[in-house]
Amino acid sequence: MASPPSELIHALVLREIQDGVIRDGLWAQAVSESGSDPLKAKSRYISLRAASMQTETQNLLLKQIQTGIKQDGFLPKDFLSALDLKKPKP
């Protein structure tokens, strides 16, 4: 299970809101889940957006690591992929 979004991620979500950047799909979900209560919707939106931002950040970091490994052209000796786990050991 992933850890809860950090204070930094919540601060970034707050900055997005202050700048008028709202993800329509997440806002609609927040409004729906809050029974159209504006304060509850904003709170729920912040939670939803923080979780999505954390996932986006993790995926971006993973992609950068994978790209770096491919560009290096070699794998470190201690690198194990899922494929390595399936190989019988001699």
HTML snippet that shows the backbone in 3Dmol.js (N, CA, C, O; Angstrom):
<script src="https://3Dmol.org/build/3Dmol-min.js"></script>
<div id="view" style="width:600px;height:400px;position:relative"></div>
<script>
const pdb = `
ATOM      1  N   MET A   1       0.850  -1.174   0.000  1.00  0.00           N
ATOM      2  CA  MET A   1       0.000   0.000   0.000  1.00  0.00           C
ATOM      3  C   MET A   1       0.895   1.236   0.000  1.00  0.00           C
ATOM      4  O   MET A   1       1.889   1.292   0.724  1.00  0.00           O
ATOM      5  N   ALA A   2       0.546   2.195  -0.791  1.00  0.00           N
ATOM      6  CA  ALA A   2       1.344   3.416  -0.906  1.00  0.00           C
ATOM      7  C   ALA A   2       1.184   4.280   0.343  1.00  0.00           C
ATOM      8  O   ALA A   2       0.160   4.254   1.025  1.00  0.00           O
ATOM      9  N   SER A   3       2.233   5.038   0.609  1.00  0.00           N
ATOM     10  CA  SER A   3       2.158   5.949   1.750  1.00  0.00           C
ATOM     11  C   SER A   3       1.263   7.134   1.400  1.00  0.00           C
ATOM     12  O   SER A   3       1.081   7.443   0.223  1.00  0.00           O
ATOM     13  N   PRO A   4       0.705   7.798   2.408  1.00  0.00           N
ATOM     14  CA  PRO A   4      -0.156   8.948   2.125  1.00  0.00           C
ATOM     15  C   PRO A   4       0.663  10.086   1.499  1.00  0.00           C
ATOM     16  O   PRO A   4       1.863  10.202   1.747  1.00  0.00           O
ATOM     17  N   PRO A   5       0.015  10.912   0.697  1.00  0.00           N
ATOM     18  CA  PRO A   5       0.727  12.033   0.071  1.00  0.00           C
ATOM     19  C   PRO A   5       1.389  12.927   1.115  1.00  0.00           C
ATOM     20  O   PRO A   5       0.863  13.126   2.210  1.00  0.00           O
ATOM     21  N   SER A   6       2.543  13.453   0.757  1.00  0.00           N
ATOM     22  CA  SER A   6       3.326  14.270   1.672  1.00  0.00           C
ATOM     23  C   SER A   6       2.779  15.694   1.790  1.00  0.00           C
ATOM     24  O   SER A   6       1.883  16.109   1.055  1.00  0.00           O
ATOM     25  N   GLU A   7       3.353  16.414   2.740  1.00  0.00           N
ATOM     26  CA  GLU A   7       3.003  17.821   2.928  1.00  0.00           C
ATOM     27  C   GLU A   7       3.310  18.618   1.661  1.00  0.00           C
ATOM     28  O   GLU A   7       2.555  19.515   1.286  1.00  0.00           O
ATOM     29  N   LEU A   8       4.417  18.286   1.008  1.00  0.00           N
ATOM     30  CA  LEU A   8       4.803  18.983  -0.225  1.00  0.00           C
ATOM     31  C   LEU A   8       3.747  18.797  -1.312  1.00  0.00           C
ATOM     32  O   LEU A   8       3.387  19.749  -2.003  1.00  0.00           O
ATOM     33  N   ILE A   9       3.263  17.590  -1.455  1.00  0.00           N
ATOM     34  CA  ILE A   9       2.241  17.330  -2.478  1.00  0.00           C
ATOM     35  C   ILE A   9       0.962  18.092  -2.148  1.00  0.00           C
ATOM     36  O   ILE A   9       0.325  18.643  -3.046  1.00  0.00           O
ATOM     37  N   HIS A  10       0.583  18.129  -0.890  1.00  0.00           N
ATOM     38  CA  HIS A  10      -0.604  18.904  -0.509  1.00  0.00           C
ATOM     39  C   HIS A  10      -0.390  20.392  -0.788  1.00  0.00           C
ATOM     40  O   HIS A  10      -1.316  21.083  -1.212  1.00  0.00           O
ATOM     41  N   ALA A  11       0.819  20.883  -0.554  1.00  0.00           N
ATOM     42  CA  ALA A  11       1.115  22.291  -0.844  1.00  0.00           C
ATOM     43  C   ALA A  11       1.011  22.556  -2.343  1.00  0.00           C
ATOM     44  O   ALA A  11       0.522  23.609  -2.752  1.00  0.00           O
ATOM     45  N   LEU A  12       1.467  21.612  -3.164  1.00  0.00           N
ATOM     46  CA  LEU A  12       1.368  21.779  -4.617  1.00  0.00           C
ATOM     47  C   LEU A  12      -0.089  21.794  -5.075  1.00  0.00           C
ATOM     48  O   LEU A  12      -0.460  22.557  -5.966  1.00  0.00           O
ATOM     49  N   VAL A  13      -0.904  20.950  -4.462  1.00  0.00           N
ATOM     50  CA  VAL A  13      -2.341  20.934  -4.795  1.00  0.00           C
ATOM     51  C   VAL A  13      -2.967  22.275  -4.416  1.00  0.00           C
ATOM     52  O   VAL A  13      -3.741  22.840  -5.190  1.00  0.00           O
ATOM     53  N   LEU A  14      -2.639  22.782  -3.241  1.00  0.00           N
ATOM     54  CA  LEU A  14      -3.169  24.079  -2.816  1.00  0.00           C
ATOM     55  C   LEU A  14      -2.750  25.172  -3.792  1.00  0.00           C
ATOM     56  O   LEU A  14      -3.558  26.034  -4.140  1.00  0.00           O
ATOM     57  N   ARG A  15      -1.495  25.145  -4.238  1.00  0.00           N
ATOM     58  CA  ARG A  15      -1.011  26.139  -5.208  1.00  0.00           C
ATOM     59  C   ARG A  15      -1.783  26.033  -6.523  1.00  0.00           C
ATOM     60  O   ARG A  15      -2.137  27.049  -7.122  1.00  0.00           O
ATOM     61  N   GLU A  16      -2.044  24.804  -6.970  1.00  0.00           N
ATOM     62  CA  GLU A  16      -2.849  24.628  -8.184  1.00  0.00           C
ATOM     63  C   GLU A  16      -4.215  25.297  -8.022  1.00  0.00           C
ATOM     64  O   GLU A  16      -4.674  26.019  -8.907  1.00  0.00           O
ATOM     65  N   ILE A  17      -4.847  25.050  -6.894  1.00  0.00           N
ATOM     66  CA  ILE A  17      -6.179  25.620  -6.649  1.00  0.00           C
ATOM     67  C   ILE A  17      -6.102  27.144  -6.644  1.00  0.00           C
ATOM     68  O   ILE A  17      -6.948  27.813  -7.237  1.00  0.00           O
ATOM     69  N   GLN A  18      -5.094  27.689  -5.980  1.00  0.00           N
ATOM     70  CA  GLN A  18      -4.927  29.146  -5.929  1.00  0.00           C
ATOM     71  C   GLN A  18      -4.696  29.732  -7.315  1.00  0.00           C
ATOM     72  O   GLN A  18      -5.106  30.856  -7.602  1.00  0.00           O
ATOM     73  N   ASP A  19      -4.032  28.956  -8.175  1.00  0.00           N
ATOM     74  CA  ASP A  19      -3.773  29.405  -9.546  1.00  0.00           C
ATOM     75  C   ASP A  19      -4.948  29.134 -10.484  1.00  0.00           C
ATOM     76  O   ASP A  19      -4.882  29.454 -11.671  1.00  0.00           O
ATOM     77  N   GLY A  20      -6.018  28.549  -9.957  1.00  0.00           N
ATOM     78  CA  GLY A  20      -7.207  28.290 -10.764  1.00  0.00           C
ATOM     79  C   GLY A  20      -7.129  27.028 -11.604  1.00  0.00           C
ATOM     80  O   GLY A  20      -7.911  26.852 -12.538  1.00  0.00           O
ATOM     81  N   VAL A  21      -6.188  26.147 -11.278  1.00  0.00           N
ATOM     82  CA  VAL A  21      -6.045  24.895 -12.026  1.00  0.00           C
ATOM     83  C   VAL A  21      -6.810  23.806 -11.282  1.00  0.00           C
ATOM     84  O   VAL A  21      -6.433  23.403 -10.181  1.00  0.00           O
ATOM     85  N   ILE A  22      -7.887  23.338 -11.901  1.00  0.00           N
ATOM     86  CA  ILE A  22      -8.734  22.311 -11.307  1.00  0.00           C
ATOM     87  C   ILE A  22      -8.929  21.204 -12.334  1.00  0.00           C
ATOM     88  O   ILE A  22      -9.250  21.476 -13.491  1.00  0.00           O
ATOM     89  N   ARG A  23      -8.736  19.964 -11.915  1.00  0.00           N
ATOM     90  CA  ARG A  23      -8.990  18.814 -12.787  1.00  0.00           C
ATOM     91  C   ARG A  23     -10.489  18.531 -12.762  1.00  0.00           C
ATOM     92  O   ARG A  23     -11.038  18.124 -11.738  1.00  0.00           O
ATOM     93  N   ASP A  24     -11.139  18.749 -13.892  1.00  0.00           N
ATOM     94  CA  ASP A  24     -12.604  18.649 -13.948  1.00  0.00           C
ATOM     95  C   ASP A  24     -13.132  17.293 -13.504  1.00  0.00           C
ATOM     96  O   ASP A  24     -14.112  17.220 -12.763  1.00  0.00           O
ATOM     97  N   GLY A  25     -12.492  16.222 -13.949  1.00  0.00           N
ATOM     98  CA  GLY A  25     -12.958  14.888 -13.580  1.00  0.00           C
ATOM     99  C   GLY A  25     -12.876  14.643 -12.082  1.00  0.00           C
ATOM    100  O   GLY A  25     -13.800  14.094 -11.481  1.00  0.00           O
ATOM    101  N   LEU A  26     -11.760  15.055 -11.481  1.00  0.00           N
ATOM    102  CA  LEU A  26     -11.608  14.888 -10.038  1.00  0.00           C
ATOM    103  C   LEU A  26     -12.583  15.791  -9.281  1.00  0.00           C
ATOM    104  O   LEU A  26     -13.128  15.405  -8.247  1.00  0.00           O
ATOM    105  N   TRP A  27     -12.795  16.999  -9.812  1.00  0.00           N
ATOM    106  CA  TRP A  27     -13.740  17.910  -9.143  1.00  0.00           C
ATOM    107  C   TRP A  27     -15.151  17.320  -9.174  1.00  0.00           C
ATOM    108  O   TRP A  27     -15.868  17.360  -8.174  1.00  0.00           O
ATOM    109  N   ALA A  28     -15.544  16.771 -10.326  1.00  0.00           N
ATOM    110  CA  ALA A  28     -16.862  16.151 -10.441  1.00  0.00           C
ATOM    111  C   ALA A  28     -17.000  14.984  -9.463  1.00  0.00           C
ATOM    112  O   ALA A  28     -18.045  14.814  -8.835  1.00  0.00           O
ATOM    113  N   GLN A  29     -15.954  14.192  -9.338  1.00  0.00           N
ATOM    114  CA  GLN A  29     -15.976  13.081  -8.390  1.00  0.00           C
ATOM    115  C   GLN A  29     -16.109  13.602  -6.962  1.00  0.00           C
ATOM    116  O   GLN A  29     -16.875  13.057  -6.166  1.00  0.00           O
ATOM    117  N   ALA A  30     -15.366  14.651  -6.642  1.00  0.00           N
ATOM    118  CA  ALA A  30     -15.409  15.228  -5.294  1.00  0.00           C
ATOM    119  C   ALA A  30     -16.791  15.780  -4.963  1.00  0.00           C
ATOM    120  O   ALA A  30     -17.297  15.581  -3.859  1.00  0.00           O
ATOM    121  N   VAL A  31     -17.395  16.472  -5.917  1.00  0.00           N
ATOM    122  CA  VAL A  31     -18.740  17.028  -5.717  1.00  0.00           C
ATOM    123  C   VAL A  31     -19.737  15.895  -5.516  1.00  0.00           C
ATOM    124  O   VAL A  31     -20.595  15.960  -4.636  1.00  0.00           O
ATOM    125  N   SER A  32     -19.620  14.869  -6.328  1.00  0.00           N
ATOM    126  CA  SER A  32     -20.525  13.724  -6.227  1.00  0.00           C
ATOM    127  C   SER A  32     -20.393  13.028  -4.877  1.00  0.00           C
ATOM    128  O   SER A  32     -21.393  12.675  -4.251  1.00  0.00           O
ATOM    129  N   GLU A  33     -19.165  12.836  -4.440  1.00  0.00           N
ATOM    130  CA  GLU A  33     -18.932  12.133  -3.170  1.00  0.00           C
ATOM    131  C   GLU A  33     -19.289  12.978  -1.945  1.00  0.00           C
ATOM    132  O   GLU A  33     -19.499  12.440  -0.858  1.00  0.00           O
ATOM    133  N   SER A  34     -19.356  14.287  -2.120  1.00  0.00           N
ATOM    134  CA  SER A  34     -19.611  15.169  -0.976  1.00  0.00           C
ATOM    135  C   SER A  34     -21.068  15.564  -0.834  1.00  0.00           C
ATOM    136  O   SER A  34     -21.413  16.330   0.065  1.00  0.00           O
ATOM    137  N   GLY A  35     -21.923  15.060  -1.697  1.00  0.00           N
ATOM    138  CA  GLY A  35     -23.328  15.446  -1.648  1.00  0.00           C
ATOM    139  C   GLY A  35     -23.522  16.907  -2.016  1.00  0.00           C
ATOM    140  O   GLY A  35     -24.459  17.552  -1.546  1.00  0.00           O
ATOM    141  N   SER A  36     -22.642  17.424  -2.852  1.00  0.00           N
ATOM    142  CA  SER A  36     -22.674  18.802  -3.363  1.00  0.00           C
ATOM    143  C   SER A  36     -22.407  19.863  -2.293  1.00  0.00           C
ATOM    144  O   SER A  36     -22.668  21.042  -2.532  1.00  0.00           O
ATOM    145  N   ASP A  37     -21.899  19.484  -1.132  1.00  0.00           N
ATOM    146  CA  ASP A  37     -21.496  20.451  -0.105  1.00  0.00           C
ATOM    147  C   ASP A  37     -20.160  21.064  -0.548  1.00  0.00           C
ATOM    148  O   ASP A  37     -19.169  20.343  -0.667  1.00  0.00           O
ATOM    149  N   PRO A  38     -20.116  22.384  -0.795  1.00  0.00           N
ATOM    150  CA  PRO A  38     -18.908  23.011  -1.352  1.00  0.00           C
ATOM    151  C   PRO A  38     -17.646  22.822  -0.501  1.00  0.00           C
ATOM    152  O   PRO A  38     -16.571  22.591  -1.054  1.00  0.00           O
ATOM    153  N   LEU A  39     -17.751  22.913   0.812  1.00  0.00           N
ATOM    154  CA  LEU A  39     -16.567  22.745   1.665  1.00  0.00           C
ATOM    155  C   LEU A  39     -16.081  21.298   1.672  1.00  0.00           C
ATOM    156  O   LEU A  39     -14.881  21.033   1.614  1.00  0.00           O
ATOM    157  N   LYS A  40     -17.033  20.368   1.745  1.00  0.00           N
ATOM    158  CA  LYS A  40     -16.656  18.957   1.697  1.00  0.00           C
ATOM    159  C   LYS A  40     -16.088  18.599   0.328  1.00  0.00           C
ATOM    160  O   LYS A  40     -15.158  17.798   0.231  1.00  0.00           O
ATOM    161  N   ALA A  41     -16.644  19.190  -0.729  1.00  0.00           N
ATOM    162  CA  ALA A  41     -16.159  18.919  -2.087  1.00  0.00           C
ATOM    163  C   ALA A  41     -14.716  19.399  -2.238  1.00  0.00           C
ATOM    164  O   ALA A  41     -13.887  18.696  -2.818  1.00  0.00           O
ATOM    165  N   LYS A  42     -14.412  20.583  -1.724  1.00  0.00           N
ATOM    166  CA  LYS A  42     -13.046  21.099  -1.826  1.00  0.00           C
ATOM    167  C   LYS A  42     -12.085  20.203  -1.052  1.00  0.00           C
ATOM    168  O   LYS A  42     -10.995  19.897  -1.535  1.00  0.00           O
ATOM    169  N   SER A  43     -12.476  19.789   0.127  1.00  0.00           N
ATOM    170  CA  SER A  43     -11.642  18.899   0.936  1.00  0.00           C
ATOM    171  C   SER A  43     -11.416  17.572   0.229  1.00  0.00           C
ATOM    172  O   SER A  43     -10.297  17.061   0.190  1.00  0.00           O
ATOM    173  N   ARG A  44     -12.479  17.024  -0.325  1.00  0.00           N
ATOM    174  CA  ARG A  44     -12.366  15.743  -1.033  1.00  0.00           C
ATOM    175  C   ARG A  44     -11.518  15.897  -2.289  1.00  0.00           C
ATOM    176  O   ARG A  44     -10.727  15.013  -2.617  1.00  0.00           O
ATOM    177  N   TYR A  45     -11.677  17.013  -2.991  1.00  0.00           N
ATOM    178  CA  TYR A  45     -10.876  17.267  -4.191  1.00  0.00           C
ATOM    179  C   TYR A  45      -9.392  17.294  -3.832  1.00  0.00           C
ATOM    180  O   TYR A  45      -8.570  16.709  -4.537  1.00  0.00           O
ATOM    181  N   ILE A  46      -9.052  17.969  -2.744  1.00  0.00           N
ATOM    182  CA  ILE A  46      -7.650  18.049  -2.329  1.00  0.00           C
ATOM    183  C   ILE A  46      -7.103  16.643  -2.075  1.00  0.00           C
ATOM    184  O   ILE A  46      -5.984  16.333  -2.484  1.00  0.00           O
ATOM    185  N   SER A  47      -7.868  15.806  -1.415  1.00  0.00           N
ATOM    186  CA  SER A  47      -7.428  14.429  -1.158  1.00  0.00           C
ATOM    187  C   SER A  47      -7.250  13.643  -2.452  1.00  0.00           C
ATOM    188  O   SER A  47      -6.252  12.947  -2.639  1.00  0.00           O
ATOM    189  N   LEU A  48      -8.234  13.765  -3.341  1.00  0.00           N
ATOM    190  CA  LEU A  48      -8.165  13.041  -4.612  1.00  0.00           C
ATOM    191  C   LEU A  48      -6.993  13.523  -5.466  1.00  0.00           C
ATOM    192  O   LEU A  48      -6.268  12.716  -6.046  1.00  0.00           O
ATOM    193  N   ARG A  49      -6.814  14.837  -5.539  1.00  0.00           N
ATOM    194  CA  ARG A  49      -5.743  15.388  -6.371  1.00  0.00           C
ATOM    195  C   ARG A  49      -4.373  15.054  -5.792  1.00  0.00           C
ATOM    196  O   ARG A  49      -3.440  14.762  -6.540  1.00  0.00           O
ATOM    197  N   ALA A  50      -4.245  15.093  -4.470  1.00  0.00           N
ATOM    198  CA  ALA A  50      -2.967  14.745  -3.844  1.00  0.00           C
ATOM    199  C   ALA A  50      -2.608  13.291  -4.149  1.00  0.00           C
ATOM    200  O   ALA A  50      -1.455  12.985  -4.451  1.00  0.00           O
ATOM    201  N   ALA A  51      -3.580  12.410  -4.072  1.00  0.00           N
ATOM    202  CA  ALA A  51      -3.324  11.002  -4.377  1.00  0.00           C
ATOM    203  C   ALA A  51      -2.937  10.823  -5.841  1.00  0.00           C
ATOM    204  O   ALA A  51      -2.022  10.061  -6.154  1.00  0.00           O
ATOM    205  N   SER A  52      -3.635  11.527  -6.744  1.00  0.00           N
ATOM    206  CA  SER A  52      -3.305  11.390  -8.171  1.00  0.00           C
ATOM    207  C   SER A  52      -1.940  12.000  -8.471  1.00  0.00           C
ATOM    208  O   SER A  52      -1.192  11.469  -9.292  1.00  0.00           O
ATOM    209  N   MET A  53      -1.611  13.107  -7.816  1.00  0.00           N
ATOM    210  CA  MET A  53      -0.308  13.738  -8.029  1.00  0.00           C
ATOM    211  C   MET A  53       0.814  12.824  -7.521  1.00  0.00           C
ATOM    212  O   MET A  53       1.873  12.738  -8.142  1.00  0.00           O
ATOM    213  N   GLN A  54       0.586  12.155  -6.411  1.00  0.00           N
ATOM    214  CA  GLN A  54       1.596  11.238  -5.892  1.00  0.00           C
ATOM    215  C   GLN A  54       1.828  10.092  -6.869  1.00  0.00           C
ATOM    216  O   GLN A  54       2.971   9.715  -7.127  1.00  0.00           O
ATOM    217  N   THR A  55       0.750   9.541  -7.410  1.00  0.00           N
ATOM    218  CA  THR A  55       0.870   8.454  -8.384  1.00  0.00           C
ATOM    219  C   THR A  55       1.591   8.935  -9.643  1.00  0.00           C
ATOM    220  O   THR A  55       2.461   8.239 -10.166  1.00  0.00           O
ATOM    221  N   GLU A  56       1.230  10.127 -10.132  1.00  0.00           N
ATOM    222  CA  GLU A  56       1.897  10.688 -11.314  1.00  0.00           C
ATOM    223  C   GLU A  56       3.392  10.871 -11.062  1.00  0.00           C
ATOM    224  O   GLU A  56       4.216  10.581 -11.930  1.00  0.00           O
ATOM    225  N   THR A  57       3.734  11.350  -9.873  1.00  0.00           N
ATOM    226  CA  THR A  57       5.133  11.579  -9.518  1.00  0.00           C
ATOM    227  C   THR A  57       5.892  10.258  -9.461  1.00  0.00           C
ATOM    228  O   THR A  57       7.009  10.168  -9.972  1.00  0.00           O
ATOM    229  N   GLN A  58       5.312   9.248  -8.855  1.00  0.00           N
ATOM    230  CA  GLN A  58       5.954   7.932  -8.782  1.00  0.00           C
ATOM    231  C   GLN A  58       6.158   7.345 -10.172  1.00  0.00           C
ATOM    232  O   GLN A  58       7.218   6.792 -10.465  1.00  0.00           O
ATOM    233  N   ASN A  59       5.143   7.465 -11.031  1.00  0.00           N
ATOM    234  CA  ASN A  59       5.257   6.940 -12.390  1.00  0.00           C
ATOM    235  C   ASN A  59       6.325   7.676 -13.189  1.00  0.00           C
ATOM    236  O   ASN A  59       7.070   7.058 -13.948  1.00  0.00           O
ATOM    237  N   LEU A  60       6.401   8.993 -13.021  1.00  0.00           N
ATOM    238  CA  LEU A  60       7.416   9.775 -13.708  1.00  0.00           C
ATOM    239  C   LEU A  60       8.814   9.374 -13.244  1.00  0.00           C
ATOM    240  O   LEU A  60       9.718   9.225 -14.066  1.00  0.00           O
ATOM    241  N   LEU A  61       8.995   9.201 -11.954  1.00  0.00           N
ATOM    242  CA  LEU A  61      10.292   8.799 -11.420  1.00  0.00           C
ATOM    243  C   LEU A  61      10.682   7.419 -11.941  1.00  0.00           C
ATOM    244  O   LEU A  61      11.830   7.211 -12.333  1.00  0.00           O
ATOM    245  N   LEU A  62       9.748   6.484 -11.950  1.00  0.00           N
ATOM    246  CA  LEU A  62      10.014   5.152 -12.468  1.00  0.00           C
ATOM    247  C   LEU A  62      10.419   5.205 -13.935  1.00  0.00           C
ATOM    248  O   LEU A  62      11.359   4.528 -14.351  1.00  0.00           O
ATOM    249  N   LYS A  63       9.707   6.012 -14.718  1.00  0.00           N
ATOM    250  CA  LYS A  63      10.028   6.148 -16.135  1.00  0.00           C
ATOM    251  C   LYS A  63      11.427   6.735 -16.329  1.00  0.00           C
ATOM    252  O   LYS A  63      12.166   6.290 -17.208  1.00  0.00           O
ATOM    253  N   GLN A  64      11.795   7.723 -15.521  1.00  0.00           N
ATOM    254  CA  GLN A  64      13.124   8.317 -15.620  1.00  0.00           C
ATOM    255  C   GLN A  64      14.208   7.307 -15.259  1.00  0.00           C
ATOM    256  O   GLN A  64      15.259   7.273 -15.900  1.00  0.00           O
ATOM    257  N   ILE A  65      13.968   6.499 -14.258  1.00  0.00           N
ATOM    258  CA  ILE A  65      14.939   5.467 -13.882  1.00  0.00           C
ATOM    259  C   ILE A  65      15.089   4.452 -15.012  1.00  0.00           C
ATOM    260  O   ILE A  65      16.206   4.079 -15.371  1.00  0.00           O
ATOM    261  N   GLN A  66      13.971   4.008 -15.568  1.00  0.00           N
ATOM    262  CA  GLN A  66      14.020   3.035 -16.660  1.00  0.00           C
ATOM    263  C   GLN A  66      14.738   3.603 -17.868  1.00  0.00           C
ATOM    264  O   GLN A  66      15.524   2.905 -18.509  1.00  0.00           O
ATOM    265  N   THR A  67      14.475   4.871 -18.187  1.00  0.00           N
ATOM    266  CA  THR A  67      15.144   5.524 -19.326  1.00  0.00           C
ATOM    267  C   THR A  67      16.635   5.627 -19.064  1.00  0.00           C
ATOM    268  O   THR A  67      17.440   5.380 -19.963  1.00  0.00           O
ATOM    269  N   GLY A  68      17.015   5.987 -17.846  1.00  0.00           N
ATOM    270  CA  GLY A  68      18.432   6.085 -17.502  1.00  0.00           C
ATOM    271  C   GLY A  68      19.148   4.765 -17.638  1.00  0.00           C
ATOM    272  O   GLY A  68      20.276   4.717 -18.128  1.00  0.00           O
ATOM    273  N   ILE A  69      18.503   3.679 -17.206  1.00  0.00           N
ATOM    274  CA  ILE A  69      19.105   2.354 -17.319  1.00  0.00           C
ATOM    275  C   ILE A  69      19.279   1.975 -18.779  1.00  0.00           C
ATOM    276  O   ILE A  69      20.321   1.439 -19.158  1.00  0.00           O
ATOM    277  N   LYS A  70      18.277   2.244 -19.604  1.00  0.00           N
ATOM    278  CA  LYS A  70      18.370   1.930 -21.032  1.00  0.00           C
ATOM    279  C   LYS A  70      19.476   2.741 -21.692  1.00  0.00           C
ATOM    280  O   LYS A  70      20.220   2.211 -22.517  1.00  0.00           O
ATOM    281  N   GLN A  71      19.593   4.008 -21.342  1.00  0.00           N
ATOM    282  CA  GLN A  71      20.606   4.877 -21.939  1.00  0.00           C
ATOM    283  C   GLN A  71      22.015   4.470 -21.523  1.00  0.00           C
ATOM    284  O   GLN A  71      22.958   4.619 -22.300  1.00  0.00           O
ATOM    285  N   ASP A  72      22.161   3.966 -20.323  1.00  0.00           N
ATOM    286  CA  ASP A  72      23.471   3.532 -19.863  1.00  0.00           C
ATOM    287  C   ASP A  72      23.944   2.289 -20.609  1.00  0.00           C
ATOM    288  O   ASP A  72      25.147   2.062 -20.738  1.00  0.00           O
ATOM    289  N   GLY A  73      23.017   1.497 -21.092  1.00  0.00           N
ATOM    290  CA  GLY A  73      23.376   0.323 -21.874  1.00  0.00           C
ATOM    291  C   GLY A  73      23.849  -0.856 -21.051  1.00  0.00           C
ATOM    292  O   GLY A  73      24.264  -1.868 -21.615  1.00  0.00           O
ATOM    293  N   PHE A  74      23.800  -0.757 -19.774  1.00  0.00           N
ATOM    294  CA  PHE A  74      24.169  -1.890 -18.931  1.00  0.00           C
ATOM    295  C   PHE A  74      23.357  -1.850 -17.650  1.00  0.00           C
ATOM    296  O   PHE A  74      22.795  -0.824 -17.266  1.00  0.00           O
ATOM    297  N   LEU A  75      23.319  -2.999 -17.010  1.00  0.00           N
ATOM    298  CA  LEU A  75      22.612  -3.093 -15.740  1.00  0.00           C
ATOM    299  C   LEU A  75      23.631  -3.283 -14.627  1.00  0.00           C
ATOM    300  O   LEU A  75      24.585  -4.045 -14.788  1.00  0.00           O
ATOM    301  N   PRO A  76      23.447  -2.612 -13.518  1.00  0.00           N
ATOM    302  CA  PRO A  76      24.349  -2.825 -12.388  1.00  0.00           C
ATOM    303  C   PRO A  76      24.301  -4.290 -11.944  1.00  0.00           C
ATOM    304  O   PRO A  76      23.297  -4.972 -12.149  1.00  0.00           O
ATOM    305  N   LYS A  77      25.379  -4.765 -11.343  1.00  0.00           N
ATOM    306  CA  LYS A  77      25.456  -6.168 -10.924  1.00  0.00           C
ATOM    307  C   LYS A  77      24.352  -6.532  -9.943  1.00  0.00           C
ATOM    308  O   LYS A  77      23.900  -7.677  -9.913  1.00  0.00           O
ATOM    309  N   ASP A  78      23.915  -5.568  -9.140  1.00  0.00           N
ATOM    310  CA  ASP A  78      22.894  -5.869  -8.131  1.00  0.00           C
ATOM    311  C   ASP A  78      21.467  -5.627  -8.631  1.00  0.00           C
ATOM    312  O   ASP A  78      20.517  -5.706  -7.853  1.00  0.00           O
ATOM    313  N   PHE A  79      21.314  -5.330  -9.935  1.00  0.00           N
ATOM    314  CA  PHE A  79      19.990  -5.071 -10.494  1.00  0.00           C
ATOM    315  C   PHE A  79      19.269  -6.384 -10.762  1.00  0.00           C
ATOM    316  O   PHE A  79      19.819  -7.282 -11.400  1.00  0.00           O
ATOM    317  N   LEU A  80      18.044  -6.494 -10.276  1.00  0.00           N
ATOM    318  CA  LEU A  80      17.207  -7.656 -10.545  1.00  0.00           C
ATOM    319  C   LEU A  80      15.911  -7.177 -11.177  1.00  0.00           C
ATOM    320  O   LEU A  80      15.252  -6.275 -10.660  1.00  0.00           O
ATOM    321  N   SER A  81      15.557  -7.780 -12.283  1.00  0.00           N
ATOM    322  CA  SER A  81      14.262  -7.473 -12.873  1.00  0.00           C
ATOM    323  C   SER A  81      13.319  -8.626 -12.555  1.00  0.00           C
ATOM    324  O   SER A  81      13.741  -9.650 -12.018  1.00  0.00           O
ATOM    325  N   ALA A  82      12.070  -8.460 -12.880  1.00  0.00           N
ATOM    326  CA  ALA A  82      11.104  -9.540 -12.673  1.00  0.00           C
ATOM    327  C   ALA A  82      11.490 -10.751 -13.515  1.00  0.00           C
ATOM    328  O   ALA A  82      11.240 -11.888 -13.116  1.00  0.00           O
ATOM    329  N   LEU A  83      12.093 -10.516 -14.669  1.00  0.00           N
ATOM    330  CA  LEU A  83      12.525 -11.625 -15.514  1.00  0.00           C
ATOM    331  C   LEU A  83      13.613 -12.442 -14.826  1.00  0.00           C
ATOM    332  O   LEU A  83      13.639 -13.666 -14.953  1.00  0.00           O
ATOM    333  N   ASP A  84      14.511 -11.779 -14.100  1.00  0.00           N
ATOM    334  CA  ASP A  84      15.575 -12.479 -13.389  1.00  0.00           C
ATOM    335  C   ASP A  84      15.011 -13.429 -12.333  1.00  0.00           C
ATOM    336  O   ASP A  84      15.607 -14.466 -12.043  1.00  0.00           O
ATOM    337  N   LEU A  85      13.882 -13.077 -11.771  1.00  0.00           N
ATOM    338  CA  LEU A  85      13.300 -13.907 -10.726  1.00  0.00           C
ATOM    339  C   LEU A  85      12.748 -15.223 -11.274  1.00  0.00           C
ATOM    340  O   LEU A  85      12.623 -16.201 -10.538  1.00  0.00           O
ATOM    341  N   LYS A  86      12.420 -15.244 -12.566  1.00  0.00           N
ATOM    342  CA  LYS A  86      11.841 -16.435 -13.169  1.00  0.00           C
ATOM    343  C   LYS A  86      12.912 -17.386 -13.677  1.00  0.00           C
ATOM    344  O   LYS A  86      12.623 -18.558 -13.921  1.00  0.00           O
ATOM    345  N   LYS A  87      14.124 -16.919 -13.840  1.00  0.00           N
ATOM    346  CA  LYS A  87      15.197 -17.744 -14.382  1.00  0.00           C
ATOM    347  C   LYS A  87      15.660 -18.754 -13.338  1.00  0.00           C
ATOM    348  O   LYS A  87      15.836 -18.403 -12.172  1.00  0.00           O
ATOM    349  N   PRO A  88      15.857 -20.008 -13.750  1.00  0.00           N
ATOM    350  CA  PRO A  88      16.422 -20.959 -12.802  1.00  0.00           C
ATOM    351  C   PRO A  88      17.879 -20.606 -12.526  1.00  0.00           C
ATOM    352  O   PRO A  88      18.622 -20.233 -13.433  1.00  0.00           O
ATOM    353  N   LYS A  89      18.269 -20.726 -11.284  1.00  0.00           N
ATOM    354  CA  LYS A  89      19.637 -20.393 -10.921  1.00  0.00           C
ATOM    355  C   LYS A  89      20.533 -21.619 -11.122  1.00  0.00           C
ATOM    356  O   LYS A  89      20.170 -22.733 -10.744  1.00  0.00           O
ATOM    357  N   PRO A  90      21.709 -21.399 -11.725  1.00  0.00           N
ATOM    358  CA  PRO A  90      22.615 -22.543 -11.984  1.00  0.00           C
ATOM    359  C   PRO A  90      23.198 -23.124 -10.722  1.00  0.00           C
ATOM    360  O   PRO A  90      23.970 -24.081 -10.783  1.00  0.00           O
TER     361      PRO A  90
END
`;
const viewer = $3Dmol.createViewer("view");
viewer.addModel(pdb, "pdb");
viewer.setStyle({}, {cartoon: {color: "spectrum"}});
viewer.zoomTo();
viewer.render();
</script>
